[in-house]
Amino acid sequence: MKINKYTHKYFLLLLILTMLVGCESYSEESQSPKISQIVDSIKAEIPLNFVTEANNTKALKRFFSLNASDYEEVSLFSPSSSMDVEELLIVKVKSPEQVDIVETAIENRVDKQLQSFSGYAPEQCALLEDYVFKIKGNYIFYSVGEKAEEMKQIFVNSVK
């Protein structure tokens, strides 16, 4: 088989294009951190001693009526006492359609908590009314607590 001078150029061009596509997919992957990395970033700046890392499967079902296996990743930190409302939830959804489901579950959780604490725990109700919710890409962030806004900012900076 005879190879002409243009065949080398086409081969070189194909090789360069393949490398560029590979670099692009690596770049997208590196900008999609694992939830554990996001949580580690939050823990590095804010001690999470006011919440308890929950068994994500059971606690997510119990508190939010969601199944952890339906989502790509989930991390839930629940109140350390039944008299507390501070919590942190980060969900990485598999599809955009899941965002509304998670958002509704969060709203239902806040409503239930407000009903439970209304009348005798005004400080807890104030925290619940100021809950923080943020969607960034395929991540959902929800937090209740005095440091919720700070945690949200760390979350936003972690998910590029």
ZABA-910676 format. One record per residue (C-alpha): residue number from 0; x, y, z; residue in three letters. Coordinates in Angstrom, 1 decimal. Layout:
<nodes>
   n      x      y      z res
 NUM      X      Y      Z ALA
...
</nodes>
This chain:
<nodes>
   n      x      y      z res
   0    0.0    0.0    0.0 MET
   1    1.3    3.4   -1.0 LYS
   2    1.2    6.2    1.6 ILE
   3    1.1    9.6    0.2 ASN
   4    2.3   12.8    2.0 LYS
   5   -1.3   13.8    3.0 TYR
   6   -2.0   10.5    4.8 THR
   7    0.6   11.5    7.5 HIS
   8   -1.1   14.8    7.9 LYS
   9   -4.5   13.3    8.3 TYR
  10   -3.2   10.7   10.8 PHE
  11   -1.5   13.5   12.8 LEU
  12   -4.7   15.6   12.8 LEU
  13   -6.7   12.6   13.9 LEU
  14   -4.2   11.9   16.7 LEU
  15   -4.4   15.5   17.9 ILE
  16   -8.2   15.5   17.8 LEU
  17   -8.3   12.3   19.9 THR
  18   -6.0   13.8   22.5 MET
  19   -8.1   17.0   22.7 LEU
  20  -11.3   15.0   23.2 VAL
  21   -9.6   13.0   25.9 GLY
  22   -8.4   16.1   27.7 CYS
  23  -11.9   17.6   27.5 GLU
  24  -13.5   14.6   29.1 SER
  25  -10.8   14.6   31.8 TYR
  26  -11.5   18.3   32.4 SER
  27  -15.3   17.7   32.9 GLU
  28  -14.6   14.8   35.2 GLU
  29  -12.2   16.8   37.4 SER
  30  -14.9   19.5   37.8 GLN
  31  -17.4   17.0   39.1 SER
  32  -16.1   16.2   42.6 PRO
  33  -17.4   13.4   44.8 LYS
  34  -19.7   14.5   47.6 ILE
  35  -17.2   13.2   50.1 SER
  36  -14.7   15.8   48.8 GLN
  37  -17.3   18.6   49.1 ILE
  38  -18.0   17.4   52.7 VAL
  39  -14.3   17.3   53.5 ASP
  40  -14.0   20.9   52.2 SER
  41  -16.8   22.0   54.5 ILE
  42  -15.4   20.1   57.5 LYS
  43  -12.0   21.7   56.9 ALA
  44  -13.5   25.1   57.6 GLU
  45  -16.6   24.4   59.8 ILE
  46  -16.6   21.7   62.5 PRO
  47  -19.7   19.6   62.0 LEU
  48  -20.0   18.7   65.7 ASN
  49  -23.6   19.9   65.8 PHE
  50  -24.8   17.2   63.5 VAL
  51  -24.2   13.4   63.1 THR
  52  -23.3   11.7   59.9 GLU
  53  -26.3    9.6   59.2 ALA
  54  -26.7    6.2   57.6 ASN
  55  -27.7    7.7   54.3 ASN
  56  -30.1    5.0   53.3 THR
  57  -32.2    4.7   56.4 LYS
  58  -32.0    8.4   57.4 ALA
  59  -32.8    9.7   53.9 LEU
  60  -35.9    7.5   53.8 LYS
  61  -36.9    8.5   57.3 ARG
  62  -36.4   12.2   57.1 PHE
  63  -37.0   13.0   53.4 PHE
  64  -38.9    9.9   52.1 SER
  65  -36.2    9.5   49.4 LEU
  66  -34.3    6.3   48.4 ASN
  67  -30.5    6.8   48.4 ALA
  68  -30.1    4.3   45.6 SER
  69  -32.1    6.5   43.3 ASP
  70  -29.3    9.1   43.3 TYR
  71  -25.7    9.1   42.2 GLU
  72  -24.4   10.1   45.6 GLU
  73  -25.9   11.3   48.9 VAL
  74  -24.5   12.7   52.1 SER
  75  -26.7   13.5   55.1 LEU
  76  -25.8   14.9   58.4 PHE
  77  -28.8   14.8   60.8 SER
  78  -29.5   16.7   64.0 PRO
  79  -27.4   15.3   66.9 SER
  80  -30.5   15.5   69.2 SER
  81  -34.2   15.3   68.7 SER
  82  -34.4   18.9   70.0 MET
  83  -32.1   20.2   67.3 ASP
  84  -32.9   21.1   63.7 VAL
  85  -29.4   21.7   62.3 GLU
  86  -28.7   19.4   59.3 GLU
  87  -26.9   19.1   56.1 LEU
  88  -27.9   17.3   52.9 LEU
  89  -26.0   17.1   49.6 ILE
  90  -27.4   15.1   46.8 VAL
  91  -25.9   14.4   43.4 LYS
  92  -28.8   13.6   41.1 VAL
  93  -28.6   11.2   38.1 LYS
  94  -31.0   13.3   36.0 SER
  95  -32.4   16.8   36.0 PRO
  96  -35.9   15.4   36.6 GLU
  97  -34.8   14.4   40.1 GLN
  98  -34.2   17.9   41.2 VAL
  99  -37.9   18.7   41.6 ASP
 100  -38.4   15.5   43.6 ILE
 101  -35.5   16.3   46.0 VAL
 102  -36.6   20.0   46.3 GLU
 103  -40.2   18.9   47.2 THR
 104  -38.8   16.4   49.8 ALA
 105  -36.7   19.2   51.4 ILE
 106  -39.7   21.5   51.5 GLU
 107  -41.8   18.7   53.1 ASN
 108  -39.0   18.1   55.7 ARG
 109  -38.9   21.8   56.6 VAL
 110  -42.7   22.0   56.9 ASP
 111  -42.8   18.9   59.2 LYS
 112  -40.0   20.3   61.4 GLN
 113  -41.7   23.7   61.6 LEU
 114  -44.9   22.0   62.8 GLN
 115  -43.0   19.9   65.3 SER
 116  -41.2   22.9   66.8 PHE
 117  -43.8   25.6   66.5 SER
 118  -45.2   26.9   69.8 GLY
 119  -42.3   25.9   72.1 TYR
 120  -38.9   26.4   70.2 ALA
 121  -38.8   29.7   68.5 PRO
 122  -35.0   29.6   67.9 GLU
 123  -35.4   26.3   66.1 GLN
 124  -38.2   27.6   64.0 CYS
 125  -36.1   30.7   63.1 ALA
 126  -33.3   28.4   61.9 LEU
 127  -35.8   26.3   59.9 LEU
 128  -37.3   29.4   58.2 GLU
 129  -33.8   30.5   57.1 ASP
 130  -32.8   27.2   55.6 TYR
 131  -30.4   27.3   52.7 VAL
 132  -31.0   25.6   49.4 PHE
 133  -28.8   25.7   46.3 LYS
 134  -28.8   23.8   43.0 ILE
 135  -25.5   23.8   41.1 LYS
 136  -25.2   21.5   38.1 GLY
 137  -26.4   18.1   39.2 ASN
 138  -25.8   18.8   42.9 TYR
 139  -28.3   19.9   45.4 ILE
 140  -27.3   21.5   48.7 PHE
 141  -29.6   21.9   51.7 TYR
 142  -28.7   23.1   55.2 SER
 143  -30.3   24.3   58.4 VAL
 144  -28.2   26.0   61.0 GLY
 145  -26.2   29.1   62.0 GLU
 146  -23.4   28.2   59.6 LYS
 147  -25.7   27.2   56.7 ALA
 148  -24.8   30.1   54.5 GLU
 149  -21.1   29.6   55.1 GLU
 150  -21.4   25.9   54.2 MET
 151  -23.3   26.9   51.0 LYS
 152  -20.5   29.1   49.9 GLN
 153  -17.9   26.3   50.4 ILE
 154  -20.2   24.0   48.5 PHE
 155  -20.5   26.5   45.6 VAL
 156  -16.7   26.9   45.5 ASN
 157  -16.2   23.1   45.6 SER
 158  -18.5   22.5   42.6 VAL
 159  -17.0   24.4   39.6 LYS
</nodes>
